[in-house]
Amino acid sequence: MKYSIPSYSFHGLHSEGKIDLFGYFETVRYRYHLDSADIWNMMFESYDEDYMRKLREALDEKGMYVANLCVDAAEVWDVDPVKREQFYQNGLKNLRAAVILGAQTVRIDMGGREREMSPEQFDYTVMRYKEYAKFAAEHGFMVGPENHWGSSRVPENIRKVYEAVDHPNFGILLHLDNWEVDKENGDRLCAKYAFHTHLAAGVIPACEEKITILQEAGYKGHLGIEHHSGKNEYSQVAWQFAAARNTWALMQAKQVEVRQA
């Protein structure tokens, strides 16, 4: 199993001015001993190319790569066309940042506050993701939404958008157990679309079930250990990460026992 720890897991420290992305890289590499970075774009200090290249240099110096760039404030759909254009421009900035950083996957939310997608929203969303997927293919990464909020938390919406975009570089960031509709089946229904995951602390008791769903879907990406509390983040992330790894180790041991029986 490959793991990543999103920089959002330290958003409390970031809001207090106690960590930036350079410090996050140090934390992930030397405190948690991972070579994968998982960047939340709200921790970027700017989108200047010079700054992005400094981030890339810091990653390269530590032998790290970017498993995911998680983009906020760039959702595809908004009912206000002015905001929609602002979000689009922010999405483009982040896609360009992903190229410099060498990100393997990029999450850009679908947008839409309601469960149901209007025909206009659906058509616009598919059009925009086709554009993003084409760009992703040209630069060697995957792009797509997360079942994060609004219309994206309905598995049927995810399915319809995925099938309509119909591009090998399009998928989803599967936020495990984060469904508003069909919560019990959402992960199983949508795991086959996943290029990245978020596993929150509240899902740890169901970790074995969730990993099994990912295995059955043939998932090859990272298990993203995302912490949300904003409190005691170094220790809370350590606990959450250790619990997930322990679950995986126990599952591996069980599989060995079954094969040897």
C-alpha positions as CSV (number, residue, x, y, z in Angstrom):
1,M,0.0,0.0,0.0
2,K,1.2,3.5,-0.9
3,Y,0.4,6.3,1.5
4,S,0.3,10.1,1.4
5,I,-0.6,12.7,4.0
6,P,-2.3,15.8,2.6
7,S,-0.9,19.1,3.7
8,Y,-4.5,20.0,4.6
9,S,-4.0,17.7,7.6
10,F,-1.9,20.6,9.1
11,H,-4.3,23.4,8.2
12,G,-4.5,24.3,11.9
13,L,-0.8,24.9,12.1
14,H,-0.8,26.7,8.8
15,S,-3.5,29.1,10.0
16,E,-1.4,29.9,13.0
17,G,1.6,30.6,10.8
18,K,3.5,27.6,12.2
19,I,4.0,25.6,8.9
20,D,4.3,26.3,5.2
21,L,4.8,23.9,2.3
22,F,8.6,23.8,2.8
23,G,8.0,22.8,6.4
24,Y,5.3,20.4,5.3
25,F,7.8,18.6,3.0
26,E,10.3,18.3,5.9
27,T,7.5,17.0,8.2
28,V,6.3,14.3,5.8
29,R,9.8,13.2,4.8
30,Y,11.5,13.1,8.2
31,R,8.7,12.8,10.7
32,Y,6.5,10.3,8.9
33,H,9.1,8.9,6.5
34,L,7.2,9.2,3.3
35,D,8.5,10.3,-0.1
36,S,5.1,11.4,-1.3
37,A,3.7,14.9,-1.0
38,D,0.0,15.7,-1.1
39,I,-0.5,19.4,-1.6
40,W,-3.5,21.5,-0.7
41,N,-3.3,24.6,-3.0
42,M,-4.5,27.0,-0.2
43,M,-1.0,26.6,1.2
44,F,0.6,28.1,-1.9
45,E,2.1,31.5,-1.2
46,S,1.7,32.5,-4.9
47,Y,1.5,31.0,-8.4
48,D,4.6,32.7,-9.6
49,E,6.7,30.3,-11.6
50,D,9.8,31.1,-9.5
51,Y,8.0,30.1,-6.3
52,M,6.7,26.9,-7.9
53,R,10.2,26.0,-9.0
54,K,11.5,26.5,-5.5
55,L,8.9,24.1,-4.3
56,R,9.9,21.6,-6.9
57,E,13.6,22.0,-6.0
58,A,12.7,21.3,-2.4
59,L,10.8,18.2,-3.4
60,D,13.6,16.9,-5.6
61,E,16.3,17.6,-2.9
62,K,14.4,15.2,-0.6
63,G,13.7,12.6,-3.2
64,M,9.9,13.4,-3.1
65,Y,7.1,13.4,-5.6
66,V,3.6,14.9,-5.6
67,A,0.9,12.2,-5.4
68,N,-1.9,14.7,-5.5
69,L,-2.6,18.4,-5.9
70,C,-5.9,19.1,-4.1
71,V,-7.4,22.3,-5.5
72,D,-9.9,24.5,-3.7
73,A,-11.6,27.7,-5.0
74,A,-11.6,26.3,-8.6
75,E,-14.8,24.4,-8.7
76,V,-16.1,23.8,-12.2
77,W,-19.7,24.9,-11.7
78,D,-21.3,28.0,-10.1
79,V,-24.7,29.5,-11.0
80,D,-23.0,32.9,-11.2
81,P,-21.1,33.1,-14.5
82,V,-18.7,35.7,-13.1
83,K,-17.6,33.3,-10.3
84,R,-17.6,30.5,-12.8
85,E,-15.0,32.3,-14.9
86,Q,-13.0,33.2,-11.8
87,F,-12.9,29.5,-10.7
88,Y,-11.9,28.5,-14.2
89,Q,-9.0,30.8,-14.3
90,N,-7.9,29.5,-10.9
91,G,-8.2,26.0,-12.2
92,L,-5.9,26.8,-15.1
93,K,-3.3,28.3,-12.7
94,N,-3.4,25.1,-10.6
95,L,-3.1,22.9,-13.7
96,R,0.0,24.8,-14.7
97,A,1.4,24.5,-11.2
98,A,0.8,20.7,-11.4
99,V,3.0,20.5,-14.4
100,I,5.9,22.3,-12.7
101,L,5.5,20.2,-9.5
102,G,5.1,17.0,-11.4
103,A,1.8,16.1,-9.8
104,Q,0.5,12.6,-10.5
105,T,-3.1,13.6,-9.9
106,V,-5.1,16.8,-9.5
107,R,-8.5,17.2,-7.8
108,I,-10.7,20.1,-9.0
109,D,-14.2,20.0,-7.5
110,M,-17.4,19.7,-9.6
111,G,-19.2,22.5,-7.8
112,G,-23.0,22.8,-7.5
113,R,-24.6,23.2,-4.1
114,E,-27.6,21.1,-4.9
115,R,-27.9,17.3,-5.1
116,E,-29.4,17.4,-8.6
117,M,-27.5,18.7,-11.6
118,S,-29.4,20.8,-14.0
119,P,-28.9,20.1,-17.7
120,E,-26.9,23.3,-18.1
121,Q,-24.6,22.4,-15.1
122,F,-24.1,18.8,-16.4
123,D,-23.2,19.9,-19.9
124,Y,-20.8,22.6,-18.7
125,T,-19.2,20.3,-16.2
126,V,-18.5,17.6,-18.8
127,M,-17.2,20.2,-21.3
128,R,-14.8,21.6,-18.7
129,Y,-13.5,18.2,-17.5
130,K,-12.9,17.1,-21.0
131,E,-10.7,20.2,-21.4
132,Y,-8.9,19.5,-18.2
133,A,-8.5,15.8,-19.0
134,K,-6.9,16.7,-22.4
135,F,-4.5,19.0,-20.7
136,A,-3.7,16.3,-18.1
137,A,-3.0,13.7,-20.8
138,E,-0.6,16.1,-22.5
139,H,1.3,16.5,-19.3
140,G,1.1,13.0,-17.8
141,F,-1.3,13.2,-14.9
142,M,-4.9,12.4,-13.9
143,V,-7.6,15.0,-13.1
144,G,-11.1,15.0,-11.7
145,P,-13.4,15.8,-8.8
146,E,-13.7,14.6,-5.3
147,N,-17.0,13.5,-3.7
148,H,-16.5,16.5,-1.5
149,W,-19.7,18.6,-1.3
150,G,-22.9,19.3,-3.2
151,S,-23.7,17.4,-6.3
152,S,-20.5,15.4,-6.1
153,R,-21.7,13.5,-3.0
154,V,-24.3,11.6,-5.2
155,P,-22.7,8.5,-6.7
156,E,-25.1,8.6,-9.7
157,N,-23.8,12.1,-10.5
158,I,-20.2,10.9,-10.4
159,R,-21.1,8.0,-12.7
160,K,-22.9,10.2,-15.3
161,V,-20.0,12.7,-15.4
162,Y,-17.4,10.0,-15.6
163,E,-19.1,8.2,-18.5
164,A,-19.8,11.5,-20.3
165,V,-16.2,12.8,-20.0
166,D,-15.0,9.3,-21.2
167,H,-11.3,10.1,-21.0
168,P,-8.4,7.9,-19.7
169,N,-6.9,10.8,-17.8
170,F,-10.2,11.6,-15.9
171,G,-11.2,10.0,-12.6
172,I,-12.0,10.9,-9.1
173,L,-10.5,11.5,-5.7
174,L,-12.5,9.1,-3.6
175,H,-13.2,10.6,-0.2
176,L,-14.1,7.4,1.6
177,D,-17.5,7.3,3.2
178,N,-18.3,10.9,2.2
179,W,-21.7,10.5,0.5
180,E,-24.9,12.3,1.0
181,V,-26.9,9.8,-1.1
182,D,-26.5,6.0,-1.0
183,K,-23.8,6.3,1.7
184,E,-23.5,2.5,2.3
185,N,-22.8,1.8,-1.3
186,G,-21.1,4.9,-2.6
187,D,-17.5,3.8,-2.1
188,R,-18.2,0.4,-3.7
189,L,-20.0,2.0,-6.7
190,C,-17.3,4.6,-7.4
191,A,-14.0,3.0,-6.3
192,K,-13.4,1.9,-9.9
193,Y,-13.1,5.6,-10.9
194,A,-10.6,6.5,-8.2
195,F,-7.1,7.8,-8.9
196,H,-6.5,9.0,-5.3
197,T,-8.3,8.7,-1.9
198,H,-8.9,10.5,1.4
199,L,-9.3,8.5,4.6
200,A,-10.6,10.6,7.5
201,A,-10.1,9.8,11.1
202,G,-13.7,8.9,11.5
203,V,-13.4,6.2,8.9
204,I,-10.5,4.4,10.7
205,P,-12.9,1.9,12.4
206,A,-14.0,0.8,8.9
207,C,-10.5,0.9,7.4
208,E,-10.4,-2.8,6.6
209,E,-13.7,-2.6,4.8
210,K,-12.6,0.4,2.8
211,I,-9.2,-1.0,1.8
212,T,-11.0,-4.2,0.7
213,I,-13.3,-2.2,-1.5
214,L,-10.2,-0.5,-3.1
215,Q,-8.5,-3.8,-3.6
216,E,-11.5,-5.4,-5.3
217,A,-11.7,-2.4,-7.6
218,G,-8.0,-2.8,-8.6
219,Y,-7.0,0.5,-7.1
220,K,-3.2,1.2,-7.5
221,G,-3.0,4.7,-6.0
222,H,-2.3,6.1,-2.5
223,L,-4.3,5.9,0.7
224,G,-4.4,9.6,1.6
225,I,-4.4,10.0,5.4
226,E,-6.4,13.3,5.8
227,H,-6.9,14.7,9.2
228,H,-9.5,17.4,9.8
229,S,-9.6,18.6,13.4
230,G,-7.0,21.4,13.2
231,K,-5.9,20.3,16.7
232,N,-2.7,18.5,17.9
233,E,-2.1,17.7,14.3
234,Y,1.4,16.1,14.5
235,S,0.2,13.5,17.0
236,Q,-3.2,13.0,15.5
237,V,-1.8,12.4,12.1
238,A,0.7,10.0,13.5
239,W,-2.1,8.0,15.2
240,Q,-4.3,8.0,12.1
241,F,-1.4,7.0,9.8
242,A,-0.3,4.2,12.2
243,A,-3.8,2.9,12.5
244,A,-4.2,2.6,8.7
245,R,-0.8,0.9,8.3
246,N,-1.6,-1.5,11.1
247,T,-4.9,-2.4,9.5
248,W,-3.1,-3.1,6.2
249,A,-0.5,-5.2,8.0
250,L,-3.1,-7.3,9.7
251,M,-5.0,-7.8,6.4
252,Q,-1.7,-8.9,4.8
253,A,-1.1,-11.4,7.6
254,K,-4.7,-12.8,7.2
255,Q,-4.2,-13.2,3.5
256,V,-0.9,-15.2,4.1
257,E,-2.7,-17.4,6.6
258,V,-5.5,-18.1,4.1
259,R,-3.0,-19.0,1.4
260,Q,-1.1,-21.3,3.7
261,A,-4.2,-23.1,5.1
